[in-house]
């Protein structure tokens, strides 16, 4: 089985490198030349988050805490894609920007571009680290390698083809990996539910396991809202989503792909949850105290499926992880090259910008690798990543698109007040999720700053 998985990884790298031949300039590298057809745009939007967070992180949270424990992902993530298609894809596509950082520069000025760019980069470091951790978990369960060795291997693979091929490599491999994900998850589910029936699995769930609404107490309601908006709103102001919208062949394709990817995400993401529910019946020891519950799906598949299905499923797992990791890696690298380095490198040519973007991939990869080696909880890492975007970037983006009074003063105050209040609330350990305080501070900062600052 290990040899087949290795073969799959080799094929993925080859496909990514072949796609790199389409890269002729910076626009090709960052946005695939704005030429993605509907089916590839949909696949790469779907693959944006369908990785370790969904298959390993969300499934373990669901197995332990029930349906309400996974509101953030997949439900919040699917909400994000629907909202992008409904409100954001059209106006952003019409601007013909290269990065999301360009929006903040054009709308608010160079200083806002710089600080927004820093915040955008911060939102992805933890996300990339989570994918590296997940890759390490899977490879260690397959090969017996140490977790650290698996993380290093995953980092090397995804950095290689992202460095060379950029958005073209990411998009083409995303499409290929989507096929493996669907086949692997469906095959594993069919085989598992030949061993145990749906009725047995659902009857085995404890009372209240499928509760989807919070208790009426104020704190529970606020934290429930926080779960919905962490990714549901926070990731709207994400460079990865922006890249996929802008890389689409047309405005119509961008909108349709967002809706379709949202529907696919919500439906396909339920399969790992169903497998985790089956694990409660077939292998409850995987949820024992002291066990790493992120190993629920790998443990279930290793024990109860045939070698062929294991090949498909572990291939699907690695596909999902590589898709998400490559997407997340290219996003901050694009910001670093276009919005941090380029404005400070006078007379930079397109060829030099292309290489600075590639070097940015290496820089971001090294930082994320360090974080991956220091932290091990996937769900926690991804939550931290989305929180930064929500408290710092979401409000200036919405105000810049839909509120004429928004100005640079309001945007800067919003970014800093949102971040500072969020950090303070996190440090204090408030009962209500800190992002609620951060988002509220960002909104108030935008309104107050825009009315008191200079008009654009």
N, C-alpha and C positions, 0 to 999 in steps of 0.2 A: 504493500500500500504506500509506503514511504516513497518508493521509486516513482509511482504514478503521480503523486503530489509534486515531487521534484520536477518531473517532466512537465506538469502543468505550469509550474512557476517559470520554467525555461521558456515555454511557449509564450507566456504572458510578456516576458521581457523581450522576446523577439518581435512580437506584434507591436509593442511599444516603441521599439527602436525603428521598425519599418515605418511606423506612422510619423516618426521624427523627420522623415525625408520631405514631408510636406511643409516643414518650417523654413520659411525664407526670410522672415522679418519679425519684428517684435509683436506685431498684431497677430501673426500666425502663432507665435509662441504663447501669448497670453490669452487670445480669444479664438484660436483655430481659424483665423481669417474671417470670422463672422459667417461661416459657411456650413454650420451643422444642420443637417436635415432633421425633420421631426423625430424620427425614431432614435437617432443618436442623441439629440438634445434631451429627449425624455429619459433615455437610459442614464445619461450622466447626471441629470437632476435627481433621479431616483437614487443613484449611487452616492450622492453627496453625503448622506448620513447613514445609509444602510450598511453599517459595518459592525464593529465590535460593540458599540453602544446598544444596538438593537438586538443582535444575536446573542451576545454574551452578557452584557450589562443589564439590559431591560429584562431578559428572560430570568436572570437570577433574582432581580428585584420582584418580579411577578411571582416567582415560586415562593418567595418568603412573605411578601406583603399583600398579594392579591392585585386585583385590577386597578385599584386606586393608586397603587405604588408606581404605575407606569403611565400616568397621565402625561408626563413630560415627553416621553418617547415610548410608543410611536404616535400618540394622538396629537401632542403639541407640534411635533415635527411635520406631520401631515397638514395640520392647520397652517403652518408657515408657508408651505408650497401653494396651498389654495389662496392664501392672502396675497402672495407674490403675483400669482396669475390674475387676481381680481383687481388689485390696486397699483402694483409697482412695476410690473413688467413693461407695460406700454410706455409710461413717461420716461423710464430709465433707458429703454431701448432707443427712443427717439433722440436722446442726447448724444448718442454715438461716442460714449466715453471709453477709455481704455481700462480704467480701474475705478472702483468705487471712491477711492481717494480723490480722483479727478472731480467727482461731484462736489465734494466738500470744498475743493479749491475754487471751482467755478461759482459756487453759490455763496461761499463765505470768505474766501481769500486764502492766501498761502499759509498763514499761521494755523488756521483751523485745519487745513490739509495736513500739516505736519502732525499735529496732536491726534487728529482722527486716524491718520495712518499708523501711529504708534498703537492706538487702541485696537485697530483692526488686526494688527499683527499679534497683539496679546491674546485676542480671542481664539487664535488658532494653535498656539503653542501647546496648550493643554490637550486640545483635540487630537493633534498629531501624536502626542505622547501616548494618548489612550490607545490609538491604533497600533503603535509599536508594542505596547504592553500586551495587547490582544494577540498580535502575531507571535509574540514570545510564548504566550500561554498555549496556543495551538501547536506550534512547532515542538515545544517541550513535551506535550502529551503524545505527539506522533513519533518523535525520534528519541526522546529521553535526554535531549539537550537541556542544559541549565536555562532558566528563564532569561538570564542576562544574555546568554549566547543567542537565544531566539530573538530577543529584542534587537540585538546588533545586526542579525541577518535580515530582519524585516526592514530595518532602517536602510541598510545597504541596497536592497532590492528596489524599494520604492523611490529612493533618491536617484538611483541610476536612470530609470526611464523617465522620471519627471524632469531631471536635469537636462537630458538630451532633447526630449520631444515636447515638453510643455503641454499645452492644452490639447494639441492633436493626439499625443500619446495617451493622455488622461481620458479623453473622450472615446477613442477607439477601444482601449482596453476596458473602459466602463461598459461599453456595449457587449463585448465578449463576456465579461464577468457577470453581467446581468443574466445571461443565458445559463451559466453554470449555477448561479445562485438559485434561480427558479427550479431547475432540474434537481439540484441537490436537496433543497428543502422539501420539495414535493415527494421525492423518492423516500427520504427519511421518514416523513410523516406517514406515508402509506405503509411502510414496513412496521413502524412502531405500533400503529393502530390495527395491525393484524395480530399483535400480541395481546393488546388490551383494548377494550371497547371504549367508545366515547362515553357511554353511559357510566362505566366504571370509573373513568377518569373524573368526570364531573361530580359524581356522587361522593368521591373521595375528598373533594375540596372542603375545607372547613367552613363553618357558618360565616357569612359575611364576606367570603373570599371574592365574590364578584360585585361587591359594592362599588359604584362608580361615582357616587356623590359624597361630599364631606358631611360630617356631623354639623348641626346648625350653629355650633359655637363660633364666635367671630374669628378666633385664631385659625381654626380649621378651614374656614371659608377662605380667608386671605391666603393661606398657604396652598390651598387648592388652586386659587387663581394664579399664584406664583408658578405652580407646576405647569399650568397651561401656557403661560407667557414666556417662560425661560427660553425655550427654543421657538415657540410659536410666534413670538414677536422679536426676541433677541437676535435670531438668526436671519431675519429679513435684511438687517444691515450687515450682511456678511459678504465678503468678497467672493466666496465660492458660488453663492447663489447669483450674485451679480455677473460673474464670468459666464455662467451657463445661459443666463438671459441674453447677454450681449453677444455670445458666440453663436446663437441661433441664426438661421438663414434669414428670418424675417421677424417682424413684430408679431405677426399671427402665429408663427411657429413657437415663439417664446411663450406666448400666453397658453396655447394649447398644450405645450410640453409641461408647463407648470401644473396645470389641472390634472393631466394624465399621470404625471409622476406622483402627485399627492394621493390620487386614488390608488395607484399601485402600492405606494408606501404603506398606506393604511391597511390594505388587504394582505400584502405579502408579510408585513411585520407581525401579523397575528400568528403566523406559523411558528416562529420560535417560542411565542408565549404558549401555544398549544403543546409544543414539545416539553416545555418546562412543567406544565401541568401534568403531563404524562409521567414525568420524572418523580413527582410527588407520590404517585401510585407504584411505579415500577422500582424506583431506587431512592426511597426516602432518606437513606443514609448519606446521599450526596448533599443533603441540606442540614446535616448534623452540625452542631456547634463545633467550631474549630476548622471546618472544611471551607475551602474557597468556593463559594457558591457560584462564582463566575465559571466554574468548571461543570455546571449542571448539564448543559447541552453536550459538550464533548464527552463527558462521562456516560451520559445516556446512550449516545450513538456508539461509543466503543463497546459497551456491554450488550446491546440489544439489536444491533443491525448487522447485516452481512458485510463482508469486506468490500464488495462492490459499492454498496450504499455508503459505506464509510469513506471510500475514495471520493464519491460524488459530494457528500456533505462537507468533508474537510476541505475539498476543493472549493466548495461554495463559501465556506467560512473565510478561507484565505482570499477568495475573490472579493468578498465584501470588504474585508479589512484593507486590501490593497487599493480598492476603488476609493474608499473614504480617505485613506492616508494620502494618496496622490493628489486628490482634490484639495485636501486641507493643506498640503505642503506647497502647492503652487500658489494658493491664495495670498498668504503673507509675503511670499517671495515677490509676487507681482507688485504689491504695495511698497515693499522695501526698494525695489529697483526703480519703479515709476514715480513714486511720491516722496521718497526719502533721499535716494541717491541722485536721481536725475535733476531735481531743482538746484542741487548744490554742485553739480558738475557742469560748468559752463561749456557750451559748444559740443556737448556729447552727441555723437552720431547714432543712427539707429543700430548699427552693428555693435557699437560699444554698449548701448542700452540693452541689446539682446544678451550680451555676455554678462552684464551686470545683473540681469534678471536670473541667469543661470547660477551665478555665484551666490545670489541671494537664496536660491534653493538650498545650497550647501550650508549657508549660515543658519538658516531656519532649521534645517534638519539636525544640525549639531546641538542647537539649543533644546529642541524637542527631545532629542535622545537623552540629554542630561536629565530632563524632567521625567522621562519614562523610567530611567534607572533609579530615580528617587521615590517615585510614587507608583502604586500598584492597582488602585481601584478605578476601573474604567468609567463607571457611571458617575463617580465623583469628579473625575477629570473633565468629562464632557460637560457636566453641569457648571463647573467653574468657567469653562470656555464661553458658553452661551451667556452667562451672567454678565461678563464684561461688555459684550455687545449690546445687551439690553439697557444697561444703566448709562452707557456713555454715547452710543452711536444711534440708537433707534429714534430718539426724540429729534435730534438735529436733522436726520434724514426725512422723517415725516414732515417736520416743519418746513424744511427747505423745498419739499415737493408741493405741499398743499396749503401753506400759510404765507401770504405775501409779506407780512410784517416781520418775518424771521430775518435776523441779521447776524453778523459775525460775533458781536458781543454776546447775544443770546446763545449762540452755538457753543462758544468757548465756556461760558458759565455753566451751560447744561452738561457738557462733557465732564468738567472738573467737579461740579457739585454732585452729579450722579455717582461718579467713581468714589469720591471722598466719603459721601454718606453711606454708600454700600460697604466700603471697607470698614468704616467705624461700626456699622451695625453687625458686620460679620465678626469683628473683634469682640463686640459686646455679647454676641451669642443671643440675639433677640429671639423671642418666641415666634414672631412673624418673620418669614423669610426676608433676609436683608435686601433682596432685589426689589421688593415692594417699596422700601424706603428710598433706595437708589433711584428707581424710576420716577417716583414722586418728586424727588429733589431735582432730577434732570428736567422734568416738565416745568416745574416752578422756575428753575433757572433760565430756561428758554423764554418763558413768557416775560419774566422780570427783566432779563437782559435785553430782549428785543424792544421793549417799550422805553428803556432808559438809555440804550446805546445809540450810536449813529446809524441812520438809515442807510441801507445798501443803495 
